[in-house]
């Protein structure tokens, strides 16, 4: 009777399908389905991956692509935002994904991209010195030269 129980358990497990498939396998299947333009299957596989690993950003990104292609724009935006919140920061992958084309004209997409990838206002451009902070900016040098330069008028030397 033990063998029959083991056989029944194996059959039951085999019937479960994706129940024991890991998130990585599901992401691979979703990626393949997207490439084959099987968007419904891609959405199902990516969604299953998000259930297995809710913090895995790539699964959410795959789901957003499938949803966008299925015309589920609001769901696609929510999934894309979740991908970004969970660490998907590949701006080129987002901008380069043809599957996200249905979202590109929406204000929500534009706002999300601007909020996520716009350069920080306070960050200096490459090659520029950082802005002076309150309190004088450059720290004083040990020989006192900086303080003397800081008190000199902009025209050069002082004519006292």
C-alpha positions in Angstrom: 0.0 0.0 0.0 2.9 2.3 0.5 3.9 2.1 -3.1 0.4 3.0 -4.2 0.5 6.1 -1.9 3.8 7.2 -3.3 2.6 6.6 -6.9 -0.5 8.6 -6.2 1.5 11.4 -4.7 3.8 11.5 -7.7 0.8 11.6 -10.1 -0.8 14.4 -8.1 2.5 16.4 -8.1 2.8 15.9 -11.9 -0.7 17.2 -12.4 0.1 20.4 -10.5 2.1 21.8 -13.4 3.6 25.2 -12.5 3.2 24.7 -8.8 6.8 23.5 -8.4 8.3 25.6 -11.2 10.6 28.2 -9.8 10.5 31.9 -10.6 13.6 31.8 -12.8 12.1 29.1 -15.0 8.8 31.1 -15.2 10.7 34.3 -16.2 12.5 32.3 -18.9 9.2 31.0 -20.2 7.7 34.5 -20.2 10.7 35.9 -22.1 10.4 33.2 -24.7 6.6 33.8 -25.0 7.2 37.5 -25.5 9.7 36.8 -28.2 7.1 34.5 -29.9 4.4 37.2 -29.5 2.4 34.8 -27.3 1.4 37.7 -24.9 -1.3 35.8 -23.0 1.1 33.0 -22.1 3.8 35.5 -21.3 1.5 37.4 -19.0 0.5 34.2 -17.2 4.1 33.0 -16.8 5.3 36.5 -15.6 2.4 36.8 -13.2 3.2 33.4 -11.8 6.8 34.5 -11.4 5.7 37.6 -9.5 3.7 35.4 -7.1 6.7 33.2 -6.4 9.2 36.0 -6.1 7.3 39.3 -5.4 10.4 41.4 -5.0 12.0 40.2 -8.3 12.0 43.3 -10.5 12.6 41.5 -13.8 9.3 39.4 -13.4 7.4 42.7 -13.0 9.1 44.2 -16.1 8.2 41.1 -18.2 4.6 41.3 -16.9 4.3 45.0 -17.8 5.4 44.2 -21.4 2.9 41.4 -21.8 0.1 43.5 -20.3 0.9 46.5 -22.6 0.7 44.2 -25.7 -2.6 42.8 -24.5 -4.0 46.4 -24.2 -4.1 46.4 -20.4 -2.4 49.8 -20.1 -3.2 50.6 -16.5 -2.1 47.2 -15.3 1.1 47.5 -17.4 1.9 50.9 -15.9 1.3 49.5 -12.4 3.6 46.5 -13.2 6.3 48.7 -14.6 6.2 51.0 -11.6 6.4 47.9 -9.3 9.4 46.7 -11.3 11.1 50.1 -10.8 10.3 50.2 -7.1 11.8 46.7 -6.7 15.0 47.8 -8.4 14.6 47.6 -12.1 16.8 50.5 -13.2 17.8 49.6 -16.7 16.5 52.7 -18.5 17.7 51.5 -21.9 15.8 48.2 -21.5 12.6 50.2 -20.7 13.0 52.7 -23.5 14.2 50.1 -25.9 11.3 47.6 -25.3 9.0 47.5 -28.3 6.5 45.8 -26.1 6.0 48.9 -24.1 5.3 51.1 -27.1 1.5 51.2 -26.3 2.4 53.1 -23.0 4.9 55.7 -24.4 2.3 58.4 -25.2 0.6 58.3 -21.9 1.3 61.0 -19.3 1.6 58.3 -16.6 4.5 56.7 -18.5 6.2 60.1 -19.2 5.9 61.1 -15.5 7.2 57.7 -14.3 10.2 57.9 -16.6 10.9 61.5 -15.6 10.6 60.8 -11.9 12.8 57.7 -12.1 15.5 58.6 -14.6 15.7 62.4 -14.6 19.1 63.6 -13.4 19.0 64.9 -9.9 18.7 68.7 -9.8 21.4 69.1 -7.2 23.9 66.7 -8.8 26.6 68.5 -10.8 27.1 67.8 -14.4 30.1 65.8 -15.4 33.2 67.9 -15.3 31.6 70.6 -13.1 32.5 71.3 -9.5 29.8 70.7 -6.9 27.8 73.7 -5.8 29.1 75.5 -2.7 27.4 74.6 0.5 26.3 77.0 3.1 29.2 77.9 5.3 31.8 78.7 2.7 32.2 75.6 0.5 35.9 74.6 0.3 37.4 73.5 3.6 40.3 75.6 4.8 43.8 74.4 4.0 46.3 73.8 6.7 48.5 76.7 5.6 45.6 79.3 5.7 46.0 80.1 2.0 42.3 79.4 1.3 41.1 81.9 3.9 43.3 84.6 2.5 42.0 83.9 -1.0 38.4 83.9 0.2 38.8 87.3 1.8 40.4 88.9 -1.3 38.1 90.9 -3.6 37.2 89.3 -6.9 39.6 91.6 -8.8 42.7 90.0 -7.4 44.8 91.5 -4.6 43.6 93.8 -1.9 44.6 97.5 -2.1 44.4 98.4 1.6 
